[in-house]
């Protein structure tokens, strides 16, 4: 039985949870690593940074274009352009500490905080609220110790995030729209975007209740954003018997399947930086999905189990947009191979494929036009590429909580969630004015490492959700 979501603008929960700041897609250790690589002119960081700096969205002369209402089909680009600039400028400030970039990013976030009041345009409004919601919150998280923003823009932006964006994210996951009469109606990327936004706003405003809701929904929700629905089936790789994760949108097209990989990586990283290991959850199900996607999109066959939910039915995997790329594979590879020590051969191969297409380093938000270039922040080579010498510092003192890693035979693709989220008022942060490289520094591609890392488990059973997800989507 679903309990209606109760939203209270002034509801505020004090708790003993220890938040990490900045702690969304970028941490202080990420910034320090970028600074160190640039200081010694290390490739491919230098080339990636030069390209990053060249974008208009990274220029301190960028001016905000805030409007009161976002209707994604007509003016959604206004928001995603400003979100790109806010993030890039905030990141540029964190790396260089040149105030002009913080000032420009602050102006964007403050303008939207004072101006944005509604999202319109039917169901498409949820895409804008989700995708741009988590991007904007990530930008604000990077500015939380920039004193002028804390003093003059924080309250406006945080209140907008809490009162305009977050209620839409929660409403969608509570299936309150008439179009959600079937909770599996919408494709996975719609719900994954909401989860990423709830996570980001929760960390920004230190809202434990909303954070717990997002984590619980990811693990055991009833819609397609829950990991056991986003990865709808487990299938055996023909040559090895390794379990691969058939994505919920695999029968639709590969472009949206690529977006799912990007959003799953973002959700995993935002959780990881708060001490919650969703990457490992359910026997590394995110990785199983990435391996399935990468294998097929590199031109190899994969098994496909028929998929239906009463609205759409697929009997074969879709070749539409096969080979689609999104700037997310540096993150997935760094986490699973370098940090976790797992084998991810198809993820590695797909990373090298995307690096070749990008020109040797992973690009990021604002690198091209069209909504697909603004669905995530990217910049994976800058933010997540690791050399062997980086690993010890990165993993020291990391404590993960609340995730289990069952044996392969225990992989489960069904569960439920009953948590009730509430919104929260915002609290202002305190303002405070190698030789072991696994990287070819010429091409930026990932080279061979030791073949001693454990590979994902082989198939013991084919546990799959009895009601396969699907749905109508215009994204």
C-alpha positions in Angstrom: 0.0 0.0 0.0 1.4 3.4 -1.0 1.5 6.1 1.6 1.0 9.6 0.1 4.1 11.8 0.0 3.9 14.6 2.5 5.9 17.7 1.6 6.5 20.4 4.2 8.6 23.3 3.2 9.8 23.9 6.8 10.2 20.2 7.8 13.8 19.8 8.9 15.3 16.7 10.4 18.3 16.9 12.7 20.3 13.8 12.7 23.7 12.4 13.7 24.6 11.4 10.1 28.1 12.5 9.2 28.0 14.1 5.7 31.0 14.5 3.4 31.4 17.8 1.6 32.0 18.2 -1.2 30.6 14.7 -1.6 28.6 14.3 -4.8 30.3 13.6 -8.1 33.5 15.5 -7.0 35.4 15.3 -3.8 38.5 17.2 -2.4 40.6 14.2 -3.3 39.5 14.4 -6.9 40.4 18.1 -7.0 43.8 17.5 -5.4 44.5 14.8 -8.0 43.7 17.0 -10.9 45.9 19.8 -9.5 48.8 17.4 -9.0 48.5 16.0 -12.6 48.4 19.5 -14.1 51.3 20.7 -11.9 53.6 18.1 -13.5 52.0 18.5 -17.0 50.8 14.9 -17.0 48.8 13.6 -20.0 46.0 13.1 -20.7 44.9 15.5 -17.9 46.6 18.5 -19.6 44.9 18.0 -22.9 41.5 17.3 -21.2 41.9 20.4 -19.0 42.8 22.6 -22.1 39.7 21.4 -23.8 37.6 22.0 -20.7 38.9 25.5 -20.4 38.1 26.2 -24.1 34.4 25.8 -23.8 32.1 28.8 -23.5 30.5 27.1 -20.5 33.8 27.3 -18.7 34.3 31.0 -19.3 34.0 33.5 -16.5 32.2 35.8 -19.0 29.2 33.4 -19.1 25.9 35.1 -18.0 22.9 33.4 -16.5 19.7 33.1 -18.5 17.2 32.2 -15.7 13.5 32.0 -16.4 10.5 31.4 -14.1 9.2 28.3 -16.0 10.9 25.5 -17.8 9.0 23.7 -20.5 11.5 21.1 -21.7 10.3 20.9 -25.4 10.4 24.7 -25.8 13.1 26.2 -23.5 14.7 23.2 -21.7 18.0 24.1 -23.4 18.1 27.4 -21.4 18.3 25.3 -18.2 20.7 22.7 -19.4 23.1 25.3 -20.8 23.1 27.2 -17.5 23.5 23.9 -15.5 26.6 23.1 -17.7 28.1 26.5 -17.1 27.4 26.4 -13.4 29.1 23.0 -13.0 32.1 23.8 -15.2 32.7 27.1 -13.6 32.4 25.7 -10.1 34.8 22.9 -11.0 37.2 25.4 -12.6 37.2 27.5 -9.4 37.9 24.4 -7.2 40.9 23.5 -9.3 42.4 27.0 -10.0 41.0 28.9 -6.9 40.6 31.9 -9.2 37.6 33.8 -7.8 36.2 35.0 -11.1 35.0 31.4 -11.8 33.3 31.0 -8.5 31.7 34.4 -9.0 30.3 33.4 -12.4 29.0 30.1 -11.1 27.5 31.7 -8.1 25.7 34.2 -10.3 24.1 31.4 -12.3 22.9 29.4 -9.3 21.7 32.5 -7.5 19.7 33.7 -10.5 17.9 30.4 -10.9 17.3 30.3 -7.1 15.5 33.6 -7.3 13.7 33.0 -10.6 12.6 29.4 -11.2 9.2 28.6 -9.8 7.7 25.9 -12.0 8.4 23.1 -14.5 5.6 22.7 -17.1 5.1 20.7 -20.3 3.5 17.5 -19.0 5.5 14.5 -18.1 8.7 15.9 -19.8 9.0 18.3 -16.8 10.3 15.4 -14.8 13.2 14.9 -17.1 14.3 18.5 -16.6 13.8 18.3 -12.9 15.8 15.1 -12.6 18.7 15.6 -15.1 19.3 19.3 -14.5 18.4 18.9 -10.8 21.4 16.8 -10.0 23.7 18.8 -12.2 22.7 22.1 -10.5 23.1 20.6 -7.0 26.5 19.3 -7.9 27.5 22.8 -8.9 26.2 24.2 -5.7 28.0 21.5 -3.7 31.3 22.7 -5.2 30.5 26.3 -4.1 29.5 25.5 -0.5 32.6 27.1 0.9 32.7 30.1 -1.4 31.7 32.9 1.1 29.8 35.2 -1.3 27.6 32.4 -2.5 27.0 31.2 1.1 26.0 34.7 2.1 24.1 36.0 -0.9 22.9 33.0 -3.0 22.8 29.8 -0.9 19.4 30.3 0.7 17.7 31.2 -2.6 19.2 28.3 -4.5 18.7 25.7 -1.8 15.1 26.8 -1.2 14.4 26.5 -4.9 16.0 23.1 -5.0 13.9 21.9 -2.0 10.6 23.5 -3.0 10.6 23.4 -6.8 12.8 20.5 -7.9 12.7 18.0 -5.1 8.9 17.7 -4.9 8.8 16.7 -8.6 11.5 14.1 -8.1 9.6 12.6 -5.2 6.2 12.9 -6.9 7.5 10.9 -9.9 8.9 8.1 -7.8 5.7 7.9 -5.7 3.9 7.3 -9.0 1.4 10.1 -8.5 1.0 11.0 -12.1 -2.0 9.5 -13.9 0.4 8.3 -16.6 2.0 6.1 -14.0 -1.1 3.9 -13.4 1.3 1.1 -14.3 4.4 1.7 -12.1 6.6 0.3 -14.9 5.2 2.7 -17.4 8.3 4.8 -17.9 11.7 3.7 -19.1 14.5 3.5 -16.5 16.2 6.7 -17.4 13.2 8.7 -16.1 13.4 7.3 -12.6 17.2 7.1 -12.5 17.3 10.9 -13.2 15.0 11.5 -10.2 17.1 9.3 -7.9 20.3 11.2 -8.9 18.6 14.5 -8.2 17.2 13.4 -4.8 20.6 12.2 -3.8 22.3 15.4 -4.9 19.8 17.7 -3.2 19.8 15.5 -0.1 23.6 15.9 0.3 23.5 19.6 -0.5 20.8 20.3 2.1 21.8 17.5 4.5 18.3 15.9 4.3 18.7 12.4 5.8 15.1 11.4 5.1 15.2 12.1 1.4 18.6 10.5 1.2 17.4 7.3 2.8 14.4 7.3 0.5 16.6 7.4 -2.6 18.9 4.7 -1.4 16.0 2.4 -0.4 14.2 3.0 -3.7 17.4 2.2 -5.7 17.7 -1.1 -3.8 14.0 -2.2 -3.6 11.7 0.3 -5.3 8.8 -0.8 -7.6 9.6 1.3 -10.7 12.2 1.0 -13.3 14.7 3.2 -11.5 15.2 0.4 -8.9 18.3 -1.5 -9.8 16.6 -4.8 -10.1 14.2 -3.4 -12.7 16.8 -1.1 -14.4 18.7 -4.4 -14.9 15.7 -6.5 -15.9 17.3 -9.8 -16.6 20.5 -11.8 -15.9 21.9 -13.7 -18.9 24.9 -15.9 -19.4 27.8 -14.7 -21.6 28.0 -17.5 -24.2 31.8 -18.1 -24.0 32.3 -17.8 -20.3 29.0 -18.4 -18.5 29.6 -15.1 -16.7 26.3 -13.4 -15.7 25.7 -10.2 -17.6 22.9 -7.7 -16.9 20.3 -7.1 -19.6 19.3 -3.4 -19.3 15.7 -2.4 -19.1 16.0 -0.3 -22.3 18.0 -2.8 -24.3 15.1 -3.7 -26.5 14.3 0.0 -27.1 17.5 1.4 -28.4 21.2 1.8 -27.4 21.2 5.6 -27.0 18.9 5.5 -24.0 20.6 2.4 -22.7 23.8 4.4 -22.7 22.0 7.1 -20.7 21.1 4.4 -18.2 24.8 3.5 -17.8 25.6 7.2 -17.3 22.9 7.7 -14.6 23.7 4.5 -12.8 27.4 5.5 -12.6 26.4 8.9 -11.2 24.1 7.4 -8.6 26.7 5.0 -7.6 29.4 7.6 -7.3 27.2 10.0 -5.3 26.4 7.2 -2.9 30.1 6.1 -2.7 31.3 9.5 -1.7 28.8 9.4 1.2 30.0 6.0 2.4 27.2 4.0 0.7 28.4 1.3 -1.8 25.7 0.9 -4.4 28.3 -0.1 -6.9 28.7 -3.4 -5.0 25.0 -3.9 -4.3 23.4 -7.2 -5.4 26.7 -8.6 -6.6 27.8 -5.5 -8.5 24.7 -5.4 -10.6 25.6 -2.0 -12.1 28.8 -3.6 -13.5 26.9 -6.5 -14.9 24.7 -4.1 -16.8 27.7 -2.1 -18.0 29.4 -5.3 -19.3 26.3 -6.4 -21.2 25.9 -3.0 -22.8 29.5 -2.7 -23.7 29.8 -6.1 -25.2 26.8 -5.6 -27.5 27.8 -2.1 -28.5 31.2 -3.2 -29.4 29.6 -5.4 -32.1 29.3 -8.7 -30.3 26.1 -10.8 -29.8 24.5 -11.0 -26.4 21.6 -13.2 -25.1 18.3 -11.4 -24.9 15.3 -12.5 -22.8 11.9 -11.4 -24.0 10.6 -8.4 -22.1 7.1 -7.0 -21.6 5.1 -5.0 -19.1 1.7 -4.8 -20.8 2.5 -1.5 -22.6 5.6 -2.5 -24.7 7.0 -5.9 -25.6 10.5 -6.7 -27.0 11.6 -10.0 -28.3 15.0 -8.9 -29.5 17.7 -6.5 -28.5 17.6 -3.2 -30.5 20.4 -2.3 -32.9 19.2 1.3 -33.0 22.0 3.7 -32.0 24.3 0.8 -31.6 27.8 2.1 -30.5 26.3 5.1 -28.7 28.8 6.8 -26.4 28.3 8.8 -23.2 31.1 10.2 -21.0 30.8 7.8 -18.2 33.2 4.9 -18.8 36.2 6.4 -17.0 34.2 6.4 -13.8 32.9 2.9 -14.2 36.4 1.5 -15.1 38.2 3.4 -12.3 35.8 2.2 -9.7 35.4 -1.4 -10.6 38.9 -2.2 -11.9 41.2 0.1 -10.0 39.4 0.6 -6.7 37.6 -2.7 -6.4 40.1 -4.9 -8.3 37.5 -6.6 -10.4 37.9 -7.7 -14.0 35.7 -5.7 -16.4 36.9 -6.6 -19.8 34.0 -5.2 -21.8 33.9 -2.0 -19.8 37.6 -1.5 -20.4 37.2 -2.1 -24.1 34.3 0.3 -24.3 36.2 2.9 -22.5 39.0 2.7 -25.0 36.4 2.8 -27.8 34.9 6.0 -26.4 38.3 7.5 -25.7 39.2 7.0 -29.4 36.1 8.7 -30.4 36.6 11.6 -28.0 40.2 12.2 -29.0 42.1 10.6 -26.1 40.2 11.9 -23.1 36.6 11.8 -21.9 34.7 15.0 -22.6 32.0 16.4 -20.5 28.9 18.6 -20.2 28.6 21.2 -22.9 30.9 19.4 -25.4 28.3 19.4 -28.1 24.7 20.4 -28.8 21.5 18.4 -28.2 20.0 17.3 -24.9 22.2 14.1 -24.8 25.3 16.3 -24.3 23.8 17.7 -21.1 22.4 14.7 -19.3 25.4 14.3 -17.1 28.6 16.1 -16.2 31.2 13.8 -17.6 34.8 14.9 -17.5 35.8 11.4 -16.4 39.4 11.6 -17.4 39.9 14.7 -15.3 37.9 13.5 -12.4 38.3 9.7 -12.2 41.3 8.5 -14.2 43.7 6.8 -11.7 47.3 5.8 -11.9 48.7 3.1 -9.7 50.3 5.8 -7.5 46.9 7.4 -6.8 45.2 4.3 -5.4 46.6 4.2 -1.8 45.6 7.8 -1.1 42.2 7.3 -2.6 41.2 4.3 -0.6 42.7 5.2 2.8 40.1 5.5 5.5 37.1 4.6 3.3 34.3 3.0 5.2 31.3 1.7 3.2 27.9 0.9 4.7 24.5 -0.6 4.1 25.2 -2.6 1.0 25.6 -6.4 0.6 27.5 -8.4 -1.9 25.7 -11.7 -2.2 27.2 -14.6 -4.0 26.3 -14.9 -7.6 23.7 -17.5 -6.8 22.0 -15.1 -4.5 21.4 -12.3 -7.0 17.8 -11.2 -6.5 15.7 -9.2 -8.9 12.7 -8.4 -6.8 12.0 -6.4 -3.6 9.9 -3.5 -2.3 10.3 -0.1 -0.6 8.1 1.6 1.9 10.0 4.6 3.0 8.2 8.0 3.0 10.3 11.0 2.1 9.9 14.6 3.3 11.4 17.7 2.0 13.6 19.9 4.2 14.6 23.5 4.6 18.2 24.3 3.8 20.9 25.0 6.3 23.7 27.3 5.1 27.1 25.8 5.1 30.1 27.4 6.8 32.1 29.5 4.4 35.9 29.3 4.4 37.4 32.0 2.4 54.1 7.4 -12.0 56.1 4.6 -13.1 53.3 2.2 -12.4 50.9 4.0 -14.8 48.2 2.0 -16.4 47.7 4.8 -18.9 49.3 5.5 -22.3 50.1 9.2 -22.0 50.2 9.6 -25.7 46.8 8.3 -26.6 45.0 8.3 -23.2 43.8 4.8 -23.7 43.8 2.1 -21.0 46.6 -0.5 -21.5 46.9 -4.0 -20.2 47.4 -4.6 -16.5 48.0 -7.7 -14.5 45.4 -10.5 -15.1 45.1 -11.3 -11.5 41.9 -9.4 -10.7 38.8 -11.5 -9.8 36.3 -11.6 -12.6 32.6 -11.5 -11.9 31.1 -14.8 -10.9 29.7 -17.4 -13.3 26.1 -18.2 -13.6 24.5 -20.4 -11.0 20.9 -19.4 -11.6 18.9 -17.2 -13.8 16.9 -15.3 -11.2 15.0 -12.6 -13.1 12.1 -10.4 -12.1 8.8 -12.0 -13.1 7.4 -8.7 -14.4 9.8 -7.2 -16.9 9.9 -3.5 -17.0 9.0 -1.2 -19.9 7.1 1.8 -20.8 6.2 4.9 -22.8 8.9 7.5 -23.0 9.6 10.6 -25.0 13.1 11.2 -23.6 
